[in-house]
């Protein structure tokens, strides 16, 4: 599509034209007559935002970073074949590789999407710019997308609050479900209000913070022993006055010096009474991490390969799979799907493998004709080789006639039996006279 066609048919969500689904905001004939819902009709679990908690924010951010490192690709399957061709010029592939909108790169977008899933439970990915209106036709190229919060649910549409890059403010728009990717967090049961583990953990952490704050304040934490009994109310009033007098001495004097009588005695509490608060916090933390498929070693970078693989299989891939399926369902039309267009996920299988084992694994894959030499070089980050054999599947330790380069001594067209060592002719036996 040339520049003139793009200007004529270009579509922007915040500047709808006649026939656009967003005209329900201004045109009375598009007004909705039924009652909207504020909850996801597919999941009644209420979601509470925990992003204000430092612990929850750290946990969600760790998972969001790992999900954003998974690569999504727009490919086309060859007819009657499993061969995949990456559609490098498609608008979806640019979204996956370069940028999602004017403010976010592809990595930032997927990080924002995953973190919002934990914060909201379900989010919408809305097309904000395209060559044609997605609600009218399926023939369009995506210009930009943004992550939005769903505020109302309707049978065929949703009201979404998202950032308006034209005004610099957040706007609420009504968009059709058919062209909007609605993604739900598969871990809602763990982080939602239905599971009290995270809620109890955050309450315990707040109690611990309050306890630590009391220890670092100006409180002396002392007991003043008076030389008389304080069982009756009169003596209790006298004792209270004596304590207030001592507090005034320490507060108003320049150096904080006070005095007590010869019969009085002060006992200082050096530490608070022992509680089971720390043990409860440790137990709740381990319980929450195990439910999410995360361990402490994953955070400090000492997790083993099996632990990391379990974390990716139980936590990262389910989220990435939901994103991939919804993108494929909403952003690839039925016609394109029948033509072989698909979205796939790619995760570097050698990311979790120690460097000492990479060479052995590569040698095994190339010798068994699973990958070519250039495919192995791309995995390692090296540029492809110009040798034509580097793009062929063969075992380099057992070269066939196809892999023998012309001009080499072992080339079949240059083979001459007369050049063989006489001792190896006639079955390797020496010729003798008479």
Kinemage of the C-alpha trace (Angstrom):
@kinemage 1
@onewidth
@group {chain A} dominant
@subgroup {mainchain}
@vectorlist {calphas} color= white
{ca unk a 1} P 0.000 0.000 0.000
{ca unk a 2} L 1.447 3.355 -1.044
{ca unk a 3} L 1.536 6.523 1.049
{ca unk a 4} L -1.594 8.040 -0.580
{ca unk a 5} L -3.647 4.917 0.159
{ca unk a 6} L -2.417 4.916 3.737
{ca unk a 7} L -3.525 8.508 4.197
{ca unk a 8} L -6.912 7.794 2.649
{ca unk a 9} L -7.573 4.550 4.499
{ca unk a 10} L -5.524 5.124 7.645
{ca unk a 11} L -7.476 4.504 10.844
{ca unk a 12} L -6.884 5.782 14.389
{ca unk a 13} L -8.865 4.596 17.396
{ca unk a 14} L -9.067 8.053 18.955
{ca unk a 15} L -10.254 9.700 15.707
{ca unk a 16} L -13.037 7.349 14.506
{ca unk a 17} L -14.731 7.765 11.158
{ca unk a 18} L -18.258 7.018 10.023
{ca unk a 19} L -19.052 3.332 10.519
{ca unk a 20} L -16.498 2.922 13.307
{ca unk a 21} L -17.477 0.910 16.395
{ca unk a 22} L -16.312 3.730 18.652
{ca unk a 23} L -19.185 5.976 17.454
{ca unk a 24} L -21.235 4.654 20.403
{ca unk a 25} L -19.560 7.430 22.367
{ca unk a 26} L -21.269 10.191 20.350
{ca unk a 27} L -24.008 8.789 18.105
{ca unk a 28} L -27.307 7.968 19.900
{ca unk a 29} L -28.236 5.223 17.445
{ca unk a 30} L -25.203 3.241 18.588
{ca unk a 31} L -26.018 3.552 22.302
{ca unk a 32} L -26.166 0.273 24.225
{ca unk a 33} L -29.483 -0.529 25.887
{ca unk a 34} L -28.323 -3.326 28.219
{ca unk a 35} L -26.624 -3.150 31.587
{ca unk a 36} L -22.830 -3.510 31.457
{ca unk a 37} L -20.816 -5.632 33.897
{ca unk a 38} L -17.660 -4.649 35.721
{ca unk a 39} L -16.345 -8.229 36.121
{ca unk a 40} L -15.084 -10.700 33.565
{ca unk a 41} L -18.039 -12.956 32.678
{ca unk a 42} L -15.667 -15.879 32.152
{ca unk a 43} L -14.132 -15.633 35.619
{ca unk a 44} L -15.878 -14.413 38.752
{ca unk a 45} L -12.732 -14.352 40.905
{ca unk a 46} L -12.217 -10.783 42.156
{ca unk a 47} L -8.753 -9.398 41.614
{ca unk a 48} L -7.059 -7.156 44.135
{ca unk a 49} L -4.139 -5.019 43.071
{ca unk a 50} L -0.954 -5.807 44.988
{ca unk a 51} L 1.389 -3.621 42.927
{ca unk a 52} L 1.790 -1.206 45.856
{ca unk a 53} L 3.476 -3.964 47.850
{ca unk a 54} L 7.238 -4.085 47.387
{ca unk a 55} L 7.340 -7.883 47.725
{ca unk a 56} L 4.517 -8.490 45.234
{ca unk a 57} L 5.949 -5.924 42.821
{ca unk a 58} L 9.340 -7.647 42.897
{ca unk a 59} L 7.743 -11.059 42.294
{ca unk a 60} L 5.536 -9.881 39.434
{ca unk a 61} L 8.398 -7.951 37.843
{ca unk a 62} L 10.646 -11.027 37.837
{ca unk a 63} L 8.041 -13.084 35.985
{ca unk a 64} L 7.247 -10.212 33.592
{ca unk a 65} L 10.926 -9.879 32.640
{ca unk a 66} L 11.195 -13.591 31.824
{ca unk a 67} L 7.995 -13.592 29.760
{ca unk a 68} L 9.163 -10.548 27.788
{ca unk a 69} L 12.340 -12.431 26.799
{ca unk a 70} L 10.340 -15.084 24.904
{ca unk a 71} L 10.320 -14.352 21.178
{ca unk a 72} L 7.069 -14.443 19.205
{ca unk a 73} L 7.205 -14.962 15.447
{ca unk a 74} L 4.712 -14.657 12.602
{ca unk a 75} L 5.326 -17.596 10.256
{ca unk a 76} L 3.659 -19.212 7.290
{ca unk a 77} L 3.478 -22.972 6.880
{ca unk a 78} L 4.236 -24.373 3.460
{ca unk a 79} L 1.376 -26.316 1.904
{ca unk a 80} L 1.602 -30.061 2.630
{ca unk a 81} L 4.806 -29.439 4.538
{ca unk a 82} L 5.994 -28.585 8.029
{ca unk a 83} L 8.430 -25.971 6.741
{ca unk a 84} L 7.959 -22.547 8.330
{ca unk a 85} L 8.820 -19.228 6.738
{ca unk a 86} L 9.093 -16.146 8.943
{ca unk a 87} L 7.008 -13.266 7.609
{ca unk a 88} L 9.627 -10.579 8.169
{ca unk a 89} L 7.665 -7.861 6.370
{ca unk a 90} L 4.378 -8.349 8.240
{ca unk a 91} L 3.082 -5.742 10.676
{ca unk a 92} L 2.788 -8.381 13.401
{ca unk a 93} L 6.439 -9.319 13.049
{ca unk a 94} L 7.432 -5.669 13.379
{ca unk a 95} L 5.358 -5.530 16.564
{ca unk a 96} L 7.275 -8.564 17.891
{ca unk a 97} L 10.730 -7.375 16.815
{ca unk a 98} L 10.808 -3.566 16.827
{ca unk a 99} L 8.072 -1.584 18.543
{ca unk a 100} L 4.471 -1.822 19.680
{ca unk a 101} L 3.721 1.897 19.749
{ca unk a 102} L 5.462 5.264 19.820
{ca unk a 103} L 6.388 4.849 23.491
{ca unk a 104} L 7.269 1.149 23.842
{ca unk a 105} L 9.632 -1.284 22.205
{ca unk a 106} L 8.442 -4.848 21.732
{ca unk a 107} L 10.214 -5.993 24.921
{ca unk a 108} L 8.769 -3.117 26.953
{ca unk a 109} L 5.308 -3.870 25.592
{ca unk a 110} L 5.340 -7.536 26.603
{ca unk a 111} L 6.780 -6.615 30.006
{ca unk a 112} L 3.952 -4.117 30.489
{ca unk a 113} L 1.410 -6.665 29.293
{ca unk a 114} L 2.574 -9.384 31.693
{ca unk a 115} L 2.883 -7.071 34.691
{ca unk a 116} L -0.608 -5.703 33.999
{ca unk a 117} L -1.930 -9.262 33.941
{ca unk a 118} L -0.793 -9.706 37.539
{ca unk a 119} L -2.050 -6.280 38.512
{ca unk a 120} L -5.491 -6.484 36.851
{ca unk a 121} L -6.092 -10.202 36.294
{ca unk a 122} L -7.299 -9.627 32.725
{ca unk a 123} L -6.219 -6.952 30.229
{ca unk a 124} L -7.003 -5.947 26.675
{ca unk a 125} L -4.530 -5.347 23.863
{ca unk a 126} L -6.195 -2.750 21.652
{ca unk a 127} L -5.243 -1.801 18.105
{ca unk a 128} L -4.860 1.973 18.158
{ca unk a 129} L -3.565 2.490 14.615
{ca unk a 130} L -4.142 0.462 11.452
{ca unk a 131} L -4.424 0.900 7.720
{ca unk a 132} L -8.188 0.190 7.925
{ca unk a 133} L -10.764 0.010 10.699
{ca unk a 134} L -10.489 -3.508 12.240
{ca unk a 135} L -14.174 -3.418 13.248
{ca unk a 136} L -15.228 -3.041 9.593
{ca unk a 137} L -12.798 -5.222 7.635
{ca unk a 138} L -10.201 -7.888 8.242
{ca unk a 139} L -7.877 -6.463 5.584
{ca unk a 140} L -5.609 -4.230 7.651
{ca unk a 141} L -2.039 -3.862 8.826
{ca unk a 142} L -1.437 -3.053 12.479
{ca unk a 143} L 0.343 0.230 13.133
{ca unk a 144} L 0.413 0.233 16.932
{ca unk a 145} L -1.184 -1.485 19.910
{ca unk a 146} L -1.506 -0.640 23.605
{ca unk a 147} L -2.367 -2.459 26.812
{ca unk a 148} L -5.565 -1.253 28.484
{ca unk a 149} L -7.658 -1.939 31.574
{ca unk a 150} L -11.137 -3.355 30.988
{ca unk a 151} L -13.691 -1.341 32.961
{ca unk a 152} L -16.964 -2.712 31.534
{ca unk a 153} L -17.999 -5.908 29.780
{ca unk a 154} L -20.673 -6.116 27.081
{ca unk a 155} L -21.769 -9.085 24.958
{ca unk a 156} L -19.751 -8.106 21.876
{ca unk a 157} L -17.698 -5.136 23.099
{ca unk a 158} L -15.626 -4.020 26.083
{ca unk a 159} L -14.916 -0.593 27.478
{ca unk a 160} L -11.167 -0.146 27.881
{ca unk a 161} L -9.157 2.523 29.649
{ca unk a 162} L -5.861 3.104 27.871
{ca unk a 163} L -3.316 5.803 27.216
{ca unk a 164} L -4.177 8.286 24.478
{ca unk a 165} L -0.909 9.331 22.877
{ca unk a 166} L -2.629 12.244 21.102
{ca unk a 167} L -3.711 13.989 24.315
{ca unk a 168} L -1.249 12.553 26.813
{ca unk a 169} L -4.164 11.442 29.023
{ca unk a 170} L -5.981 8.165 29.677
{ca unk a 171} L -9.195 7.706 27.706
{ca unk a 172} L -12.020 5.158 27.852
{ca unk a 173} L -13.100 3.722 24.510
{ca unk a 174} L -15.565 1.030 23.470
{ca unk a 175} L -13.905 -1.569 21.251
{ca unk a 176} L -15.218 -4.796 19.676
{ca unk a 177} L -14.112 -8.104 21.161
{ca unk a 178} L -13.574 -9.533 17.682
{ca unk a 179} L -10.534 -7.329 17.011
{ca unk a 180} L -9.292 -6.886 20.604
{ca unk a 181} L -7.012 -9.400 22.304
{ca unk a 182} L -8.464 -10.102 25.766
{ca unk a 183} L -5.896 -11.994 27.823
{ca unk a 184} L -6.532 -13.517 31.232
{ca unk a 185} L -3.830 -14.430 33.722
{ca unk a 186} L -3.758 -18.228 34.230
{ca unk a 187} L -2.471 -17.642 37.781
{ca unk a 188} L -5.547 -15.704 38.897
{ca unk a 189} L -6.483 -18.323 41.468
{ca unk a 190} L -3.145 -17.818 43.192
{ca unk a 191} L -2.849 -14.044 43.220
{ca unk a 192} L -6.563 -13.234 43.401
{ca unk a 193} L -8.606 -12.635 46.521
{ca unk a 194} L -9.699 -16.282 46.473
{ca unk a 195} L -6.279 -17.390 47.765
{ca unk a 196} L -5.398 -15.883 51.175
{ca unk a 197} L -1.708 -16.810 51.083
{ca unk a 198} L -0.488 -13.573 49.499
{ca unk a 199} L -2.891 -11.482 51.582
{ca unk a 200} L -1.716 -13.053 54.837
{ca unk a 201} L 1.913 -12.694 53.811
{ca unk a 202} L 1.526 -8.995 53.099
{ca unk a 203} L -0.256 -8.494 56.442
{ca unk a 204} L 2.588 -10.233 58.261
{ca unk a 205} L 5.152 -8.115 56.434
{ca unk a 206} L 3.317 -4.939 57.445
{ca unk a 207} L 3.372 -6.078 61.085
{ca unk a 208} L 7.092 -6.734 60.810
{ca unk a 209} L 7.666 -3.263 59.337
{ca unk a 210} L 5.711 -1.723 62.199
{ca unk a 211} L 7.770 -3.674 64.708
{ca unk a 212} L 11.026 -2.549 63.103
{ca unk a 213} L 9.795 1.049 63.061
{ca unk a 214} L 9.138 0.916 66.790
{ca unk a 215} L 12.687 -0.287 67.393
{ca unk a 216} L 14.348 2.587 65.538
{ca unk a 217} L 12.207 5.401 66.936
{ca unk a 218} L 13.101 7.478 70.009
{ca unk a 219} L 11.339 5.107 72.362
{ca unk a 220} L 13.519 4.080 75.309
{ca unk a 221} L 11.600 0.886 76.124
{ca unk a 222} L 12.411 1.074 79.866
{ca unk a 223} L 10.552 0.130 83.035
{ca unk a 224} L 10.656 2.503 85.995
{ca unk a 225} L 10.450 0.724 89.356
{ca unk a 226} L 9.013 2.969 92.104
{ca unk a 227} L 9.619 2.475 95.848
{ca unk a 228} L 5.908 2.021 96.601
{ca unk a 229} L 3.034 -0.153 95.489
{ca unk a 230} L 0.786 1.047 92.657
{ca unk a 231} L -2.171 -1.253 93.181
{ca unk a 232} L -4.734 1.470 93.940
{ca unk a 233} L -5.796 4.271 91.611
{ca unk a 234} L -4.226 6.992 93.734
{ca unk a 235} L -0.765 5.458 93.553
{ca unk a 236} L -1.225 4.759 89.824
{ca unk a 237} L -1.908 8.452 89.278
{ca unk a 238} L 1.239 9.354 91.210
{ca unk a 239} L 3.266 6.858 89.171
{ca unk a 240} L 1.913 8.266 85.924
{ca unk a 241} L 2.871 11.768 86.988
{ca unk a 242} L 6.375 10.536 87.894
{ca unk a 243} L 6.815 8.934 84.457
{ca unk a 244} L 5.622 12.076 82.703
{ca unk a 245} L 8.075 14.112 84.744
{ca unk a 246} L 10.950 11.864 83.680
{ca unk a 247} L 9.869 12.086 80.026
{ca unk a 248} L 9.796 15.879 80.249
{ca unk a 249} L 13.321 15.942 81.720
{ca unk a 250} L 14.744 13.842 78.887
{ca unk a 251} L 12.853 15.745 76.201
{ca unk a 252} L 13.379 19.354 77.276
{ca unk a 253} L 16.996 19.211 78.427
{ca unk a 254} L 19.720 19.987 75.921
{ca unk a 255} L 21.616 16.722 76.348
{ca unk a 256} L 18.650 14.532 77.324
{ca unk a 257} L 19.652 14.073 80.982
{ca unk a 258} L 17.161 13.206 83.752
{ca unk a 259} L 17.273 12.150 87.388
{ca unk a 260} L 15.538 9.554 89.578
{ca unk a 261} L 15.350 8.986 93.332
{ca unk a 262} L 17.693 6.746 95.284
{ca unk a 263} L 14.934 4.201 95.831
{ca unk a 264} L 13.838 4.150 92.178
{ca unk a 265} L 15.266 1.721 89.631
{ca unk a 266} L 15.259 1.651 85.820
{ca unk a 267} L 15.295 -1.582 83.819
{ca unk a 268} L 15.913 -1.255 80.073
{ca unk a 269} L 14.436 -3.749 77.595
{ca unk a 270} L 17.251 -4.487 75.156
{ca unk a 271} L 15.060 -6.417 72.669
{ca unk a 272} L 11.389 -7.124 72.097
{ca unk a 273} L 9.756 -10.310 73.255
{ca unk a 274} L 10.308 -13.250 70.921
{ca unk a 275} L 7.439 -13.967 68.506
{ca unk a 276} L 6.780 -16.443 65.713
{ca unk a 277} L 6.322 -13.649 63.166
{ca unk a 278} L 9.503 -14.362 61.214
{ca unk a 279} L 8.754 -18.095 61.041
{ca unk a 280} L 5.267 -17.393 59.751
{ca unk a 281} L 6.600 -15.025 57.106
{ca unk a 282} L 9.144 -17.591 55.938
{ca unk a 283} L 6.476 -20.287 55.739
{ca unk a 284} L 4.016 -18.090 53.833
{ca unk a 285} L 6.752 -16.929 51.428
{ca unk a 286} L 7.779 -20.479 50.587
{ca unk a 287} L 4.137 -21.478 50.186
{ca unk a 288} L 3.404 -18.628 47.773
{ca unk a 289} L 6.546 -19.209 45.714
{ca unk a 290} L 5.793 -22.924 45.420
{ca unk a 291} L 2.275 -22.154 44.191
{ca unk a 292} L 3.701 -19.871 41.509
{ca unk a 293} L 6.416 -22.366 40.569
{ca unk a 294} L 9.185 -20.050 41.767
{ca unk a 295} L 12.004 -20.745 44.219
{ca unk a 296} L 14.320 -18.468 46.145
{ca unk a 297} L 17.266 -19.642 44.056
{ca unk a 298} L 15.622 -18.261 40.912
{ca unk a 299} L 15.782 -14.766 42.406
{ca unk a 300} L 19.426 -14.946 43.473
{ca unk a 301} L 20.575 -16.663 40.248
{ca unk a 302} L 21.741 -19.949 41.808
{ca unk a 303} L 18.912 -22.161 40.539
{ca unk a 304} L 19.860 -25.381 38.801
{ca unk a 305} L 18.906 -26.221 35.240
{ca unk a 306} L 16.059 -28.465 36.407
{ca unk a 307} L 14.681 -25.746 38.690
{ca unk a 308} L 14.767 -23.160 35.917
{ca unk a 309} L 13.133 -25.581 33.471
{ca unk a 310} L 10.362 -26.281 35.971
{ca unk a 311} L 9.874 -22.538 36.499
{ca unk a 312} L 9.581 -21.885 32.763
{ca unk a 313} L 7.185 -24.806 32.243
{ca unk a 314} L 4.879 -23.975 35.181
{ca unk a 315} L 4.955 -20.177 35.274
{ca unk a 316} L 6.411 -18.460 32.217
{ca unk a 317} L 5.137 -20.607 29.349
{ca unk a 318} L 1.460 -20.727 30.471
{ca unk a 319} L 1.352 -16.913 30.387
{ca unk a 320} L 3.186 -16.702 27.060
{ca unk a 321} L 0.906 -19.386 25.605
{ca unk a 322} L -2.202 -17.361 26.534
{ca unk a 323} L -0.714 -14.311 24.819
{ca unk a 324} L 0.199 -16.235 21.684
{ca unk a 325} L -3.194 -17.940 21.339
{ca unk a 326} L -5.158 -14.722 21.786
{ca unk a 327} L -2.952 -12.784 19.368
{ca unk a 328} L -3.343 -15.547 16.803
{ca unk a 329} L -7.120 -15.688 17.333
{ca unk a 330} L -7.722 -11.949 17.026
{ca unk a 331} L -4.941 -10.593 14.806
{ca unk a 332} L -4.824 -13.357 12.179
{ca unk a 333} L -7.990 -13.612 10.101
{ca unk a 334} L -9.621 -16.899 9.161
{ca unk a 335} L -8.505 -16.468 5.575
{ca unk a 336} L -4.898 -15.951 6.638
{ca unk a 337} L -5.156 -18.953 8.971
{ca unk a 338} L -6.315 -21.234 6.161
{ca unk a 339} L -3.378 -19.961 4.117
{ca unk a 340} L -0.980 -21.235 6.780
{ca unk a 341} L -0.290 -18.103 8.823
{ca unk a 342} L 0.537 -18.903 12.434
{ca unk a 343} L 2.135 -17.379 15.527
{ca unk a 344} L 4.774 -19.396 17.314
{ca unk a 345} L 6.864 -18.937 20.443
{ca unk a 346} L 10.603 -19.405 20.459
{ca unk a 347} L 12.717 -19.760 23.546
{ca unk a 348} L 16.450 -20.238 23.266
{ca unk a 349} L 16.967 -23.865 24.426
{ca unk a 350} L 20.611 -23.147 25.262
{ca unk a 351} L 19.860 -20.238 27.600
{ca unk a 352} L 19.854 -22.551 30.624
{ca unk a 353} L 22.709 -24.797 29.456
{ca unk a 354} L 26.179 -24.275 30.972
{ca unk a 355} L 28.778 -22.982 28.503
{ca unk a 356} L 30.923 -26.095 28.970
{ca unk a 357} L 28.109 -28.268 27.565
{ca unk a 358} L 27.105 -26.131 24.575
{ca unk a 359} L 29.913 -27.397 22.313
{ca unk a 360} L 29.025 -31.025 23.014
{ca unk a 361} L 25.342 -30.450 22.353
{ca unk a 362} L 26.016 -28.567 19.116
{ca unk a 363} L 28.297 -31.343 17.860
{ca unk a 364} L 25.610 -33.942 18.595
{ca unk a 365} L 22.864 -31.967 16.843
{ca unk a 366} L 24.957 -31.324 13.719
{ca unk a 367} L 26.275 -34.904 13.462
{ca unk a 368} L 22.744 -36.315 13.745
{ca unk a 369} L 21.572 -33.905 11.001
{ca unk a 370} L 19.087 -32.080 13.267
{ca unk a 371} L 20.427 -28.573 12.603
{ca unk a 372} L 22.815 -27.116 10.048
{ca unk a 373} L 26.093 -25.428 10.904
{ca unk a 374} L 24.664 -21.975 10.178
{ca unk a 375} L 21.646 -22.652 12.387
{ca unk a 376} L 24.022 -23.567 15.170
{ca unk a 377} L 26.058 -20.419 14.583
{ca unk a 378} L 22.914 -18.261 14.787
{ca unk a 379} L 22.039 -19.823 18.144
{ca unk a 380} L 25.481 -18.953 19.461
{ca unk a 381} L 25.235 -15.418 18.092
{ca unk a 382} L 27.781 -15.809 15.280
{ca unk a 383} L 27.139 -14.623 11.691
{ca unk a 384} L 26.398 -17.315 9.073
{ca unk a 385} L 29.221 -18.891 7.157
{ca unk a 386} L 29.554 -18.349 3.400
{ca unk a 387} L 30.430 -22.018 2.859
{ca unk a 388} L 27.494 -23.609 0.975
{ca unk a 389} L 27.868 -26.779 3.058
{ca unk a 390} L 27.010 -24.776 6.185
{ca unk a 391} L 23.359 -24.682 5.042
{ca unk a 392} L 23.073 -28.436 4.429
{ca unk a 393} L 22.211 -31.242 6.815
{ca unk a 394} L 25.070 -33.740 6.845
{ca unk a 395} L 27.480 -35.405 9.190
{ca unk a 396} L 30.846 -33.643 8.794
{ca unk a 397} L 32.635 -36.649 10.309
{ca unk a 398} L 31.346 -38.919 7.527
{ca unk a 399} L 31.427 -36.899 4.269
{ca unk a 400} L 29.622 -38.272 1.260
{ca unk a 401} L 30.502 -37.639 -2.399
{ca unk a 402} L 28.212 -34.555 -2.320
{ca unk a 403} L 30.261 -32.953 0.405
{ca unk a 404} L 33.668 -33.637 -1.250
{ca unk a 405} L 34.723 -30.357 -2.835
{ca unk a 406} L 35.894 -30.493 -6.503
{ca unk a 407} L 39.640 -30.316 -6.867
{ca unk a 408} L 40.411 -32.156 -3.645
{ca unk a 409} L 42.640 -35.284 -3.828
{ca unk a 410} L 39.684 -37.421 -2.783
{ca unk a 411} L 37.409 -36.071 -5.534
{ca unk a 412} L 35.957 -38.998 -7.602
{ca unk a 413} L 36.630 -37.374 -10.996
{ca unk a 414} L 40.311 -37.057 -10.169
{ca unk a 415} L 40.718 -40.591 -8.855
{ca unk a 416} L 43.376 -42.634 -10.721
{ca unk a 417} L 44.003 -46.276 -9.685
{ca unk a 418} L 47.530 -46.105 -11.094
{ca unk a 419} L 48.414 -43.551 -8.419
{ca unk a 420} L 47.754 -46.040 -5.667
{ca unk a 421} L 50.645 -47.389 -3.709
{ca unk a 422} L 51.809 -50.631 -5.404
{ca unk a 423} L 51.736 -52.377 -2.087
{ca unk a 424} L 47.949 -51.793 -1.900
{ca unk a 425} L 47.104 -53.050 -5.419
{ca unk a 426} L 45.638 -56.510 -6.000
{ca unk a 427} L 44.062 -56.684 -2.608
{ca unk a 428} L 47.089 -55.254 -0.831
{ca unk a 429} L 49.490 -58.133 -1.779
{ca unk a 430} L 52.970 -57.513 -3.185
{ca unk a 431} L 53.772 -58.609 -6.758
{ca unk a 432} L 56.637 -61.117 -6.874
{ca unk a 433} L 58.553 -62.549 -9.829
{ca unk a 434} L 58.345 -66.213 -10.788
